[in-house]
Amino acid sequence: MENRLPNVLVVGSMKCGSTSLCRDLSAYDDIYTSENKEPNVLLDITSHDELRERYETVNVDYNGEKIIIDGSTDYSKLDFSSIAAMNAESFLGNNIKIIYIIRNPVKRVISHHKYMHIRYAIGTNDVNKDIYDNNNLTDYGLYFEQIKPWIETFGLERVKIVTLDRYSNDQVGVINELRAFLDLPKRDTIKPKINNQTHSLKVIPVRLQKWTDSKFYVIYLRPWLHKIGLGKQLERVRSALRKKKQINFLKLNDESERFIVAKVKKDNLKLRTMVLDEDYLFIRAWFR
């Protein structure tokens, strides 16, 4: 049986462009990302046998590519990053590589807030209120603290941090930079399309959304449907169930922006020695 365990983890950060990044990397015939980009296998795994079984199910369409990506952004969330890094080393070994993409933390909060309210009906339409009621909105912008367990576990040489800002400005260059990090040859690259925002208000009903996010659906039912050739039909059903949802989100005010910056600035600037100079210029610019 082919080894379908990932050798690369794109661990986040949430709402920072990891979906676009995984899609663009896997556009090449030597990189594979599963249909379910975020299987979150490493958060609750208990044995090597379970690990192999879970990834066998998740990576059902794997076809011998050199690189297999698990793009679960939960792996870098403050609540889970330590256990995810520990399990990655225990079950996948210390030769895997980690990619971490980050963005302006204020913009990330706005995107995160819209995503949670649209998809799960969490919070209100007022981000200025919700940043005080939901600490995750700001805490998931503590990029240094979130990636720290991964660096401590695997070493900085196996962790690559890039900003969405630089990726947006030089997508072709960053893709080939990441390919070099993964020991892959440079390839001619068609300019990818960034898709890092919650840009659509067409959503399926919240109860159904929560069910399709359940462990049973994500780990077992969805991969099985794709395996037996019903994946396209499944997506058609989901599309048919999507309803247009008009929400008038209030704009982030200056006081709220200062609150976010005060909470994350010191943390983000600690990335100075962990990123390229080009990325750090963007990080500094976030706080001017």
C-alpha positions in Angstrom: 0.0 0.0 0.0 1.3 3.5 -0.9 2.4 5.8 1.9 -0.3 8.5 2.0 1.1 10.3 5.1 1.8 14.0 4.6 5.3 15.3 4.5 4.4 18.9 4.4 2.0 20.8 6.8 0.5 24.2 5.9 -0.5 25.1 9.4 -2.2 28.4 8.9 -2.8 31.0 10.0 -6.6 31.0 9.8 -8.0 33.5 7.2 -4.5 34.3 5.9 -4.6 32.7 2.5 -3.7 29.1 3.2 -6.5 27.7 1.0 -5.2 29.7 -2.0 -1.6 28.7 -1.2 -2.4 25.0 -1.0 -4.4 25.2 -4.2 -1.6 27.0 -6.1 1.1 24.5 -4.8 -1.0 21.5 -5.7 -1.5 22.8 -9.2 1.7 21.0 -10.1 1.9 17.2 -10.7 4.4 16.7 -7.9 2.3 18.1 -5.1 -0.9 16.7 -3.7 -3.5 18.3 -1.5 -6.7 16.3 -0.6 -10.2 17.5 -1.5 -10.7 18.1 2.2 -7.8 20.5 2.8 -8.2 20.6 6.6 -8.6 17.0 7.9 -7.2 18.0 11.4 -5.9 14.4 11.8 -3.1 15.4 14.2 -5.4 16.9 16.8 -6.9 13.7 18.1 -4.7 10.8 16.8 -3.9 8.0 19.2 -1.9 5.4 17.3 0.1 4.9 14.1 -2.5 2.5 12.8 -5.2 5.1 13.2 -3.0 7.7 11.6 -2.5 5.6 8.5 -6.2 4.7 8.3 -7.3 8.4 8.6 -4.8 9.6 6.0 -5.7 6.7 3.7 -9.2 7.9 3.8 -8.5 11.6 3.5 -5.9 11.3 0.7 -8.0 8.9 -1.3 -7.1 10.5 -4.7 -3.3 10.5 -4.1 -1.5 9.4 -7.2 2.2 9.1 -6.3 3.1 12.8 -6.0 6.3 13.5 -4.2 4.7 16.0 -1.8 1.6 15.4 0.2 0.1 18.4 2.0 -2.1 18.5 5.1 -3.4 22.1 5.1 -5.2 22.2 8.5 -5.1 25.7 9.9 -6.3 24.5 13.3 -2.7 23.2 13.8 -1.5 26.7 14.5 -4.3 27.9 16.7 -3.3 28.8 20.2 -5.6 26.1 21.6 -4.1 23.3 19.5 -0.6 24.3 18.3 1.4 22.5 21.0 -0.5 19.2 20.8 -0.5 19.3 16.9 3.3 19.9 16.8 3.9 17.1 19.4 1.7 14.7 17.5 3.3 15.6 14.2 6.8 14.7 15.5 5.5 11.5 17.2 3.6 10.2 14.3 5.1 11.7 11.2 8.7 12.0 12.3 11.1 15.0 12.4 11.7 15.3 8.6 8.4 16.9 7.7 8.3 20.6 6.7 6.0 23.3 7.9 4.7 26.3 6.0 3.0 29.2 7.8 1.3 32.1 5.9 0.3 35.3 7.8 -1.3 38.6 7.0 -2.1 42.0 8.4 -3.7 41.0 11.8 -6.3 43.8 11.5 -7.5 42.5 8.2 -7.4 39.0 9.5 -9.7 39.9 12.3 -12.3 41.4 9.9 -12.2 38.3 7.7 -12.3 35.9 10.7 -15.3 37.8 12.2 -17.3 37.7 8.9 -16.5 34.0 8.4 -17.7 32.9 11.8 -20.9 35.0 11.6 -21.8 34.0 8.1 -20.9 30.3 8.4 -21.9 29.5 12.0 -24.1 32.5 13.1 -21.5 33.2 15.8 -21.4 36.8 17.2 -23.1 39.8 15.7 -22.6 42.0 12.7 -20.5 44.4 14.8 -16.9 43.4 14.9 -16.3 46.3 17.3 -18.3 44.5 19.9 -17.3 41.0 19.1 -13.6 41.5 19.5 -14.2 41.9 23.2 -16.5 39.0 23.5 -14.6 36.5 21.4 -10.8 36.4 22.2 -10.1 34.1 19.3 -10.7 37.0 16.9 -7.5 38.7 18.1 -5.6 35.7 19.6 -5.3 34.0 16.3 -3.3 36.9 15.2 -0.6 36.2 17.7 1.5 34.7 15.0 4.7 34.2 17.0 3.1 32.4 19.8 1.2 30.2 17.4 4.2 29.1 15.4 6.5 28.9 18.4 5.7 25.2 19.3 6.5 24.2 15.7 9.8 25.9 15.7 10.7 24.5 19.0 9.8 21.0 17.9 11.3 21.0 14.3 13.8 23.8 14.2 13.5 27.0 12.2 15.2 25.4 9.2 12.1 23.2 8.7 9.6 26.0 9.1 8.9 28.6 6.4 7.0 31.7 7.2 5.7 34.0 4.5 3.3 37.0 4.5 0.2 37.1 2.4 1.3 40.6 1.4 4.5 39.4 -0.3 2.6 36.4 -1.8 0.1 38.8 -3.3 2.8 41.0 -4.7 5.0 38.2 -6.1 3.0 35.0 -6.3 5.2 33.4 -8.9 8.3 34.1 -7.0 6.9 32.9 -3.6 5.6 29.7 -5.2 9.0 28.9 -6.6 10.6 29.9 -3.3 8.4 27.4 -1.5 9.2 24.7 -4.1 12.8 25.2 -3.3 12.1 24.9 0.4 10.4 21.6 -0.4 13.4 20.4 -2.5 11.4 20.6 -5.7 12.8 22.1 -9.0 11.7 25.6 -10.1 8.8 25.4 -12.6 7.2 27.8 -15.0 4.3 29.3 -13.1 1.0 30.7 -14.2 0.2 33.6 -12.0 -2.2 32.3 -9.3 -5.3 34.0 -8.1 -5.4 35.0 -4.5 -8.6 34.0 -2.7 -8.1 34.9 1.0 -11.3 36.6 1.9 -14.8 35.7 3.0 -16.1 37.0 -0.3 -19.4 35.2 -0.6 -22.6 35.5 1.4 -24.1 32.4 -0.1 -24.2 29.8 2.7 -25.9 26.6 3.6 -28.1 26.5 6.7 -26.1 26.7 9.9 -27.3 23.4 11.3 -26.3 21.6 8.1 -23.0 23.4 8.0 -22.2 22.2 11.5 -23.1 18.7 10.5 -20.8 18.9 7.4 -18.0 20.0 9.7 -18.5 17.0 12.0 -15.8 14.4 12.4 -18.0 11.7 10.9 -18.7 13.7 7.8 -15.2 15.1 7.3 -13.3 11.9 8.1 -15.6 9.2 6.8 -18.6 10.2 4.7 -17.1 12.9 2.5 -14.0 10.9 1.5 -16.1 7.8 0.8 -18.5 9.7 -1.4 -15.5 11.0 -3.4 -14.0 7.5 -3.5 -17.1 6.0 -5.1 -17.4 8.9 -7.6 -20.1 11.0 -6.0 -17.9 13.9 -5.1 -19.2 16.2 -7.9 -22.8 15.3 -7.1 -22.1 16.1 -3.4 -20.8 19.6 -4.3 -23.8 20.2 -6.6 -26.1 19.4 -3.6 -24.2 21.8 -1.4 -24.4 24.5 -4.0 -28.1 24.0 -4.5 -28.6 24.4 -0.7 -26.7 27.7 -0.5 -28.8 30.7 0.1 -28.0 34.4 -0.4 -27.6 36.0 3.0 -27.4 39.7 3.1 -25.6 41.0 6.2 -24.7 44.6 6.8 -21.4 44.3 8.7 -20.3 47.4 10.6 -16.9 48.8 9.8 -14.0 48.4 12.2 -13.6 51.7 14.0 -10.3 53.4 15.0 -10.6 52.4 18.7 -11.0 48.7 17.8 -8.1 48.9 15.4 -5.9 50.3 18.2 -7.1 47.5 20.5 -6.1 44.8 18.0 -2.7 46.4 17.3 -2.0 46.8 21.0 -2.7 43.1 21.5 -0.6 41.6 18.7 2.1 44.1 17.8 4.8 43.0 20.3 4.1 39.4 19.4 4.3 39.9 15.6 7.5 41.9 15.8 9.2 38.8 17.4 9.2 37.2 14.0 12.1 39.4 12.9 14.7 36.7 12.9 12.3 34.0 11.5 11.3 35.6 8.2 13.0 37.1 5.2 13.7 40.8 5.2 11.1 41.3 2.5 8.4 39.8 4.7 9.5 41.7 7.8 9.1 45.0 5.9 5.4 44.1 5.5 5.1 43.1 9.1 6.6 46.5 10.2 4.2 48.2 7.8 1.2 46.6 9.5 1.8 48.8 12.6 2.5 52.2 11.0 
